[in-house]
Amino acid sequence: MEHYDINGKYSYTLGMSISIELINNHPELVSKVYYSSRMNINENYDKLKKLCEKHHIELINDDHVIDSLSVKENCYVIAVFRKFINELRSPNHLVIYGHDDEGALGTILRTAVSFNHRDIILINNHTDYFNPKVVRASMGAVFYTNIKRYSSVDEYLNDYPSRHIYSISNEGDTELSDVTYEEPYSLVYGYDIGSKIYISHNNSKKISDPLLFAISLHHFYSESKRKR
């Protein structure tokens, strides 16, 4: 097993829980699972073994692979999976502009999936979302997303015109609690376009971008449940 190759067909998970989650939900993507002899043989190992047997996935004891690929000392399981491309399924998109940081992108994907936004547009973003660091930071959320890249906002809107666009901003035109969205919509993070949404608060400091993002996603999620 070689180190991660951005141009390769495969990536891998780092850790027991995320590996089990991957096999539970997408066993068809998994080719092999490696584990360390230093791992405690407990109920999690038993669960992993049964899943591998059920889905005919090779389970290999290989300390060399674990040691060479792990980023932390307590990583004892690595699942190798095939990279995939999913078509967008929803008319509503979460648009992420910039944010070329592996950990930040992973956190964004995890937050998005938590609030049922699985169709993601990446614009001017060169981070490889199959990088094991992103997969780990997303806690497996990347496996539940449909992602498409664009080099510019204009290019994206050319493919998806006539949309209602809502930008998350610290200094916007409309307070978030007053927003009742119309479909199809694009919720944009990191770029000011369309209706700029702000969140009122009683602190003179700006709300951090990740928190602004999470609060806005929760509002849209709550609105979608109300409209059902």
C-alpha distance (Angstrom), angle and dihedral (degrees) to the residues before:
residue distance angle dihedral
M1 . . .
E2 3.81 . .
H3 3.79 129.5 .
Y4 3.78 116.7 -85.5
D5 3.80 115.1 -68.1
I6 3.79 116.2 -159.1
N7 3.82 89.2 -152.6
G8 3.80 94.8 45.2
K9 3.79 128.0 101.8
Y10 3.80 95.6 -121.6
S11 3.78 141.1 57.8
Y12 3.78 132.6 174.2
T13 3.78 144.3 -136.5
L14 3.80 123.6 -121.9
G15 3.79 114.6 -141.2
M16 3.78 144.0 22.6
S17 3.81 102.2 -92.5
I18 3.80 96.9 47.6
S19 3.82 90.7 45.3
I20 3.81 91.4 52.5
E21 3.80 90.5 47.4
L22 3.80 90.7 51.5
I23 3.81 93.2 50.3
N24 3.81 92.3 44.1
N25 3.79 93.0 54.2
H26 3.81 106.5 24.5
P27 3.81 110.0 21.0
E28 3.80 90.1 153.4
L29 3.81 89.5 69.6
V30 3.80 96.3 53.6
S31 3.80 120.4 92.3
K32 3.83 103.9 169.5
V33 3.79 140.4 -2.0
Y34 3.81 122.8 -150.0
Y35 3.79 125.2 -162.4
S36 3.80 135.5 -175.3
S37 3.80 125.3 -117.3
R38 3.82 86.1 -134.4
M39 3.79 91.4 66.1
N40 3.78 118.1 108.0
I41 3.78 110.9 -110.7
N42 3.79 97.5 -129.1
E43 3.79 139.7 133.1
N44 3.81 91.8 -66.7
Y45 3.78 90.7 56.3
D46 3.81 89.5 47.6
K47 3.80 89.7 51.4
L48 3.81 90.9 49.0
K49 3.79 92.2 48.6
K50 3.81 93.4 49.1
L51 3.81 91.5 48.9
C52 3.79 91.7 50.6
E53 3.79 91.1 48.6
K54 3.80 92.0 47.3
H55 3.80 93.2 52.2
H56 3.82 96.7 35.1
I57 3.79 93.5 -116.0
E58 3.79 117.8 157.0
L59 3.83 112.0 -114.9
I60 3.80 110.9 -158.4
N61 3.80 131.2 -171.2
D62 3.81 103.6 -143.1
D63 3.80 121.0 149.7
H64 3.79 92.0 -179.0
V65 3.82 93.2 60.7
I66 3.80 92.1 45.1
D67 3.82 93.2 48.5
S68 3.79 94.8 45.7
L69 3.81 96.3 48.2
S70 3.80 103.6 33.2
V71 3.79 119.1 104.2
K72 3.81 92.9 -167.0
E73 3.78 131.8 42.8
N74 3.80 93.6 -125.0
C75 3.81 95.3 57.9
Y76 3.80 107.1 112.7
V77 3.82 103.2 158.6
I78 3.80 131.2 56.2
A79 3.81 123.2 -179.8
V80 3.80 117.8 -162.4
F81 3.80 113.8 -144.9
R82 3.78 137.8 -179.9
K83 3.80 116.9 -109.7
F84 3.78 113.1 -116.5
I85 3.79 142.9 -166.3
N86 3.80 120.2 -142.8
E87 3.78 122.7 -168.4
L88 3.79 117.8 -124.5
R89 3.80 110.0 -94.6
S90 3.78 105.9 -178.3
P91 3.82 128.4 66.5
N92 3.82 86.8 -137.8
H93 3.78 119.7 76.4
L94 3.76 138.2 -167.9
V95 3.80 106.5 -140.5
I96 3.81 117.8 -156.6
Y97 3.79 115.5 -167.0
G98 3.81 117.4 -163.1
H99 3.81 117.2 -30.8
D100 3.80 96.9 142.8
D101 3.77 93.7 -175.8
E102 3.79 123.8 112.6
G103 3.80 97.1 -146.6
A104 3.81 93.6 43.5
L105 3.80 92.9 49.7
G106 3.78 91.1 49.2
T107 3.80 91.0 51.6
I108 3.82 91.1 47.4
L109 3.81 91.7 52.2
R110 3.80 91.4 48.0
T111 3.81 91.7 50.8
A112 3.81 92.5 45.3
V113 3.80 94.6 52.3
S114 3.82 90.3 46.1
F115 3.80 88.1 62.0
N116 3.81 94.7 42.1
H117 3.81 98.1 -103.2
R118 3.79 103.3 134.7
D119 3.81 102.6 152.0
I120 3.79 105.3 84.2
I121 3.80 129.3 -175.4
L122 3.81 116.4 -161.1
I123 3.80 114.3 -160.4
N124 3.80 123.9 -175.6
N125 3.79 87.3 -6.5
H126 3.78 119.8 131.7
T127 3.80 99.3 178.1
D128 3.79 114.4 124.1
Y129 3.80 104.7 -126.5
F130 3.81 90.8 -161.0
N131 3.78 91.2 60.5
P132 3.83 106.5 120.1
K133 3.81 89.3 -123.9
V134 3.81 90.8 58.9
V135 3.81 92.0 43.3
R136 3.81 89.7 51.8
A137 3.83 94.2 45.6
S138 3.81 90.2 49.4
M139 3.82 90.2 53.0
G140 3.79 87.8 -134.0
A141 3.82 95.6 -48.8
V142 3.81 89.5 124.7
F143 3.82 87.7 72.0
Y144 3.80 89.9 63.4
T145 3.80 97.8 48.9
N146 3.79 136.0 93.1
I147 3.80 106.9 -149.0
K148 3.79 131.4 -170.7
R149 3.82 127.7 178.2
Y150 3.80 131.0 -141.3
S151 3.78 130.8 178.1
S152 3.81 94.7 -142.8
V153 3.79 142.6 14.4
D154 3.82 90.5 -116.5
E155 3.78 90.9 55.5
Y156 3.79 90.7 52.0
L157 3.81 94.3 47.1
N158 3.80 89.9 48.5
D159 3.81 88.1 62.1
Y160 3.81 94.1 39.2
P161 3.83 109.0 32.3
S162 3.81 129.4 167.6
R163 3.76 95.5 41.3
H164 3.79 134.0 147.5
I165 3.79 105.6 -118.5
Y166 3.81 123.8 -158.0
S167 3.80 118.9 -176.9
I168 3.77 122.3 -159.5
S169 3.80 107.9 -131.5
N170 3.79 140.6 160.0
E171 3.78 89.3 -135.7
G172 3.79 108.6 38.0
D173 3.78 142.3 151.6
T174 3.79 100.0 -119.2
E175 3.79 129.8 43.0
L176 3.79 111.1 -121.9
S177 3.81 94.5 -123.4
D178 3.84 88.8 59.1
V179 3.80 93.9 54.3
T180 3.79 117.4 108.4
Y181 3.76 103.6 173.7
E182 3.78 128.6 -140.2
E183 3.77 123.9 -147.4
P184 2.92 140.4 -82.7
Y185 3.77 91.3 40.0
S186 3.78 140.9 167.5
L187 3.79 117.5 -149.4
V188 3.79 103.6 -155.7
Y189 3.79 124.7 -155.4
G190 3.81 120.9 -169.8
Y191 3.82 100.3 11.8
D192 3.81 130.9 74.1
I193 3.79 112.2 -130.3
G194 3.79 135.4 129.3
S195 3.81 117.1 -2.4
K196 3.79 110.2 3.7
I197 3.79 113.4 -143.6
Y198 3.78 123.8 -155.7
I199 3.79 133.2 -176.7
S200 3.78 118.1 -132.2
H201 3.80 115.6 -135.4
N202 3.78 138.4 158.6
N203 3.78 97.8 -118.7
S204 3.79 124.0 97.6
K205 3.80 90.2 -142.7
K206 3.79 121.8 84.2
I207 3.78 118.6 -105.5
S208 3.79 110.7 -107.9
D209 3.79 116.2 -103.3
P210 3.84 95.8 -114.8
L211 3.81 91.5 50.9
L212 3.81 92.2 45.3
F213 3.78 88.0 51.2
A214 3.81 94.9 48.9
I215 3.83 94.5 46.7
S216 3.81 91.7 49.8
L217 3.79 92.7 48.5
H218 3.80 90.5 50.0
H219 3.81 90.6 52.5
F220 3.81 93.0 51.6
Y221 3.80 90.0 45.3
S222 3.81 91.3 51.5
E223 3.80 91.0 47.2
S224 3.80 91.2 51.8
K225 3.82 90.6 53.3
R226 3.80 90.9 48.3
K227 3.81 91.9 52.2
R228 3.81 95.1 53.0
